[in-house]
Amino acid sequence: MYKYDAKSLKAEEFINDEEIRETLAYADANKDNVELIDAIIAKAGERKGLNHREASVLLACQIPEKIEEVYALAQQIKKDFYGNRIVLFAPLYLSNYCVNGCVYCPYHLKNKHIARKKLTQEEIVKEVTALQDMGHKRLAIEAGEDPVNNPIEYILECIQTIYSIKHKNGAIRRVNVNIAATTVENYRKLKEAGIGTYILFQETYHKESYENLHPTGPKHDYAYHTEAMDRAMEGGIDDVGLGVLFGLEMYRYEFAGLLMHAEHLEAVHGVGPHTISVPRVKHADDIDPTAFDNGISDDIFAKICALIRISVPYTGMIISTRESQAVREKVLPLGVSQISGASRTSVGGYAEPEPEEENSEQFDVSDQRTLDEVVNWLMKMGYIPSFCTACYREGRTGDRFMALCKNMQILNCCHPNALMTLKEYLEDYAGEETKKIGMELIDRELEKIPNPKVKQTAYEHIHDIAEGKRDFRF
């Protein structure tokens, strides 16, 4: 029998099944305990976060006015830590060769009718050029687990190629990596290659379900997968990104496990996750999401987003184009800080559309708008679309980033950086309507910079960008 220990390096101890079950029982017993709920909300209001038990009580609570209080607090914390910025990125799938048997993913080994593809370095140049021509500055690269087709050497070569491409005024300034759990040595190689965040979705924290959902392949090993972030941090990677695939297991179990994982990283490494992603199971080739009976409604999804925001206020939250425009509009104010735009979930797919008979998508995309349409939409809602990568490039990562973020100081550099990268986008890539809306937004937002010196420098850099100069940052 394993005993719960947040500081343990054993998966079954820092994600402890008995502790999660006791947490859910505690939450059920207290879901109508208004005095306790008020105390938990008050604690969350101190901007220091909540533990998995406290947050689970709020998730179980169904008292409408208390849920509204949580939503209002989530919106305020989002403003306090992130302002009105939304960071934009795009995924780039390098290869869908995979040796695993994940039953929810069309890349599973037994799927013989999906087109198998792997980008060459020449194809990567074309794809990244197309992404730069849209205006993207930040990518998340993805690849199936296949030691023959997708070895770490291939991933490293791809990263080097991506960073080397400078088309017109374009550049990819941050490459985040979402690949299978690997060794400390390989994480060191990724660190040396200059990656941003290492992202690995747990899929589910329920061990028995995990093993059933991953019946074959190296991913079947629950402990090796769950302990990957510790190896990544041991390998020198400062920023790691967590996530579960909501719909595979009971959402309350997953929510508790997700926060326990964040608490574990904080307890052991002194810094929690840089980001948390909140994907839901979606339709894909050979995959029917209705086959999984733990799907969650849009309302529950919004509640989870709000509770993640108040529980780990310093952690970025990512929502992808798995979600529709309507769902994104609902959860953006509740805590989401990063979204993908104009995404393709096929291998490549940006340089030229993929023929239908060669479909290699990992999942269906719900939000199919262009990047310019997404930028335009965000600004009309009062957000600043940001292409900023300054913290990563200035060494403000890991505990250095978290120290600034927890003290709500990150806004002092993020706000002007967001405006400068938006100005670059408007000058180089935007349509006429988007450019007009954006210039007006920049003028308004510059006035909100409190530090006179920073404001003056930002004004000067905005002018310099209009004159053709690029890549300023605080």
Protein Blocks (a to p, Z undefined) as FASTA:
>chain_A
ZZddfkbcbfklmmcfklmmmmmmmmmmmmmmmklmmmmmmmmmnonopafklmmmmmmp
ccfklmmmmmmmmmmmmmmmnomadcddddddfbfcdfbfcfkbckbmklmkbccddddf
klmmmmmmmmmmnopabdcddddddfklmgfklmmmmmmmmmmpcghjbccfbdcddddd
ddfklmmmmmmnopabdcddekiaclklmmmmmmgcjklpmmlmmmmmmmmmmnopabdc
ddddehjbcfklmmmmmmmmmmmmmmmnopacfbdcdddddddehiafklpckbccfklm
mmmmmmmmmmmmmbccdddfkbcfklmmmmmmnopabdcehiafbeehllpccdfklccb
fbdcfblcdfklmmmmmmmnopacdfbfklmmnopahjlmmmmmmnopmmmmmmmmmmmm
mmmmmmmmpcfklmmmmmmmmmmmmmmpmblklmmmmmmmmmmmmnopahiaZZ
